[in-house]
């Protein structure tokens, strides 16, 4: 790193460190001529202010943390892109932490932030997380937290989510309208609020259609092989599903593999809708009907809220809630037999 | 952030700040009993050492930066996952910066690092980058840099790459063996070394088969619509390609869309191979033959090299080069007409 300290710079200039510091901050107390001398010498000596020294003075790190379960997922990678774009504009730095869906990792990561490493935190909690204390402690330490997508409902702070209940209801209704009678919901969590909201939306659509009896939830997990087994089991049942609502693209990819393997034809034998932002949805075999989440916009909005709270002392995050709706993109995986695809409209 | 300073902690304990600091560092100069008292009081008062204060003392930030073009790409998201896993083990923090393929952004990002914000840098350069000075300056400031995937060949430091020349040669040979006579190479850069290495491998395979005359390179860009236009143009030619080697999955996705739109059948009318790590390669329409890059391993190895140089003063990065080979995964997009797919072997 740059080895020139402000003291050395001051020596070279025959000025006090305080004067040099003020000059570099363009203080009105310093003459234009002195400022010029200081700036030139700073440039010649390639002086760069030490960010940690100034963080210490300002008690600000100009750094935010993004804590999320996974990055190899089209939703989260797009969300980070949205966050990073805002941060670059604001001149902030972005630390990225992956919990790999483990709540103990999430706790230890957040615990470290109490030290003041970051000015604020954007988080989408792990599949396992049910406790609030790790987030509460952070807030108690005066570090603002904004949730995006996967929230902890009890915690009173800003949240940026999509309309999970309504999107799942619409997707399920879509499957019913396409003639499905036994729709399975592939869930990735028994506790996560968005997963539960989607479950409720799914149930609502079945009730609205007088199909309460047909509620069929397959709770999947973190392990791909186990999910493969669970889905294969569901599709081997006597009265197997003729429709699937998948709560995560990773589960949809497994479901496609299982169908290909078992010779179950999509959409003729089974129709599939998935929460997903896959760039390849349109060119899958068959093209996938998705509930496309506004991933980039959700990351962007969450970051904007956090920076607002960092820049405006009077702005309170409590109670702020932004809901950005998802969109159903109808494609071949839910087409009626013999009906041409809708790729080009999608 | 935690408001208890080491001074306040010392006051509470009626000890000197120095003694407390040594006790927390488990120094042999301090009695077991005192250490116990200090640790207990630190716990009671929820004392957390300020990372910037210790960074300043140690001149170490325990933070590394990962600079890359994009994150919504299966290669880079998997690579970050590899990097992040190693960093978590080592107790380091990971700052992620996206250049969005713009070299001026890359320069300003690296310039900021001179301040000592990070102890080391992992970088995969932007499509535009041809200059070395921004990386040289960083090294001159004593900040170690390790390249992964997209390297600057002239810079003498550790590089972790895949066998781009050989992988492209094998993929092109594969297309020739499947009966392609006019193979187009979709390139994403006119300057980037890996893109050029792949181009050379492609040319080599054509020469080996006595097909020098058939060299056909389509240089694509950053803009998806423009790439769509370029590929459509290539596939509308009198003697249009019957094979495609795509240097990036983003170009393959566009090529699939164009083929679907123009009614060009894959693999009957045209066969496609792509450098890609798409999780959905196997369920595309048709399943995609890929050159699968060891993305996670490349990120992991690059991070391990960087930490080695940070932890061992005597370890020099210069001259270190790790090549992790890519693997050709043969699937339906290059199958001979009427030949059953190889999904299950893939």
HADDOCK unambig.tbl for C-alpha pairs under 7 A between the chains (distance, minus, plus):
assign (segid A and resid 1 and name CA) (segid B and resid 114 and name CA) 5.17 0.50 0.50
assign (segid A and resid 1 and name CA) (segid B and resid 115 and name CA) 5.80 0.50 0.50
assign (segid A and resid 1 and name CA) (segid B and resid 116 and name CA) 4.73 0.50 0.50
assign (segid A and resid 1 and name CA) (segid B and resid 141 and name CA) 4.80 0.50 0.50
assign (segid A and resid 1 and name CA) (segid B and resid 142 and name CA) 5.73 0.50 0.50
assign (segid A and resid 1 and name CA) (segid B and resid 143 and name CA) 6.26 0.50 0.50
assign (segid A and resid 2 and name CA) (segid B and resid 114 and name CA) 5.91 0.50 0.50
assign (segid A and resid 2 and name CA) (segid B and resid 115 and name CA) 6.00 0.50 0.50
assign (segid A and resid 2 and name CA) (segid B and resid 141 and name CA) 5.84 0.50 0.50
assign (segid A and resid 48 and name CA) (segid B and resid 115 and name CA) 5.43 0.50 0.50
assign (segid A and resid 49 and name CA) (segid B and resid 115 and name CA) 6.24 0.50 0.50
assign (segid A and resid 50 and name CA) (segid B and resid 115 and name CA) 5.30 0.50 0.50
assign (segid A and resid 50 and name CA) (segid B and resid 116 and name CA) 6.58 0.50 0.50
assign (segid A and resid 51 and name CA) (segid B and resid 115 and name CA) 6.43 0.50 0.50
assign (segid A and resid 51 and name CA) (segid B and resid 117 and name CA) 6.25 0.50 0.50
assign (segid A and resid 52 and name CA) (segid B and resid 52 and name CA) 5.02 0.50 0.50
assign (segid A and resid 52 and name CA) (segid B and resid 55 and name CA) 6.85 0.50 0.50
assign (segid A and resid 52 and name CA) (segid B and resid 56 and name CA) 6.22 0.50 0.50
assign (segid A and resid 53 and name CA) (segid B and resid 56 and name CA) 6.47 0.50 0.50
assign (segid A and resid 55 and name CA) (segid B and resid 52 and name CA) 6.87 0.50 0.50
assign (segid A and resid 56 and name CA) (segid B and resid 52 and name CA) 6.17 0.50 0.50
assign (segid A and resid 56 and name CA) (segid B and resid 53 and name CA) 6.55 0.50 0.50
assign (segid A and resid 71 and name CA) (segid B and resid 77 and name CA) 5.84 0.50 0.50
assign (segid A and resid 71 and name CA) (segid B and resid 81 and name CA) 6.92 0.50 0.50
assign (segid A and resid 72 and name CA) (segid B and resid 74 and name CA) 6.67 0.50 0.50
assign (segid A and resid 72 and name CA) (segid B and resid 77 and name CA) 5.19 0.50 0.50
assign (segid A and resid 72 and name CA) (segid B and resid 78 and name CA) 5.92 0.50 0.50
assign (segid A and resid 74 and name CA) (segid B and resid 72 and name CA) 6.67 0.50 0.50
assign (segid A and resid 77 and name CA) (segid B and resid 71 and name CA) 5.84 0.50 0.50
assign (segid A and resid 77 and name CA) (segid B and resid 72 and name CA) 5.17 0.50 0.50
assign (segid A and resid 78 and name CA) (segid B and resid 72 and name CA) 5.90 0.50 0.50
assign (segid A and resid 81 and name CA) (segid B and resid 71 and name CA) 6.91 0.50 0.50
assign (segid A and resid 93 and name CA) (segid B and resid 95 and name CA) 6.97 0.50 0.50
assign (segid A and resid 94 and name CA) (segid B and resid 95 and name CA) 5.53 0.50 0.50
assign (segid A and resid 94 and name CA) (segid B and resid 96 and name CA) 6.01 0.50 0.50
assign (segid A and resid 95 and name CA) (segid B and resid 93 and name CA) 6.97 0.50 0.50
assign (segid A and resid 95 and name CA) (segid B and resid 94 and name CA) 5.54 0.50 0.50
assign (segid A and resid 95 and name CA) (segid B and resid 95 and name CA) 4.30 0.50 0.50
assign (segid A and resid 95 and name CA) (segid B and resid 96 and name CA) 6.20 0.50 0.50
assign (segid A and resid 96 and name CA) (segid B and resid 94 and name CA) 6.03 0.50 0.50
assign (segid A and resid 96 and name CA) (segid B and resid 95 and name CA) 6.21 0.50 0.50
assign (segid A and resid 96 and name CA) (segid B and resid 96 and name CA) 6.46 0.50 0.50
assign (segid A and resid 114 and name CA) (segid B and resid 1 and name CA) 5.02 0.50 0.50
assign (segid A and resid 114 and name CA) (segid B and resid 2 and name CA) 5.83 0.50 0.50
assign (segid A and resid 115 and name CA) (segid B and resid 1 and name CA) 5.72 0.50 0.50
assign (segid A and resid 115 and name CA) (segid B and resid 2 and name CA) 6.00 0.50 0.50
assign (segid A and resid 115 and name CA) (segid B and resid 48 and name CA) 5.51 0.50 0.50
assign (segid A and resid 115 and name CA) (segid B and resid 49 and name CA) 6.25 0.50 0.50
assign (segid A and resid 115 and name CA) (segid B and resid 50 and name CA) 5.25 0.50 0.50
assign (segid A and resid 115 and name CA) (segid B and resid 51 and name CA) 6.42 0.50 0.50
assign (segid A and resid 116 and name CA) (segid B and resid 1 and name CA) 4.83 0.50 0.50
assign (segid A and resid 116 and name CA) (segid B and resid 50 and name CA) 6.64 0.50 0.50
assign (segid A and resid 117 and name CA) (segid B and resid 51 and name CA) 6.30 0.50 0.50
assign (segid A and resid 141 and name CA) (segid B and resid 1 and name CA) 4.65 0.50 0.50
assign (segid A and resid 141 and name CA) (segid B and resid 2 and name CA) 5.84 0.50 0.50
assign (segid A and resid 142 and name CA) (segid B and resid 1 and name CA) 5.75 0.50 0.50
assign (segid A and resid 143 and name CA) (segid B and resid 1 and name CA) 6.35 0.50 0.50
assign (segid A and resid 253 and name CA) (segid B and resid 280 and name CA) 6.77 0.50 0.50
assign (segid A and resid 256 and name CA) (segid B and resid 283 and name CA) 6.89 0.50 0.50
assign (segid A and resid 280 and name CA) (segid B and resid 253 and name CA) 6.76 0.50 0.50
assign (segid A and resid 283 and name CA) (segid B and resid 256 and name CA) 6.86 0.50 0.50
assign (segid A and resid 283 and name CA) (segid B and resid 284 and name CA) 5.73 0.50 0.50
assign (segid A and resid 283 and name CA) (segid B and resid 285 and name CA) 5.69 0.50 0.50
assign (segid A and resid 284 and name CA) (segid B and resid 283 and name CA) 5.73 0.50 0.50
assign (segid A and resid 284 and name CA) (segid B and resid 284 and name CA) 4.00 0.50 0.50
assign (segid A and resid 284 and name CA) (segid B and resid 285 and name CA) 5.10 0.50 0.50
assign (segid A and resid 285 and name CA) (segid B and resid 283 and name CA) 5.69 0.50 0.50
assign (segid A and resid 285 and name CA) (segid B and resid 284 and name CA) 5.13 0.50 0.50
assign (segid A and resid 285 and name CA) (segid B and resid 285 and name CA) 4.36 0.50 0.50
assign (segid A and resid 285 and name CA) (segid B and resid 286 and name CA) 6.67 0.50 0.50
assign (segid A and resid 286 and name CA) (segid B and resid 285 and name CA) 6.65 0.50 0.50
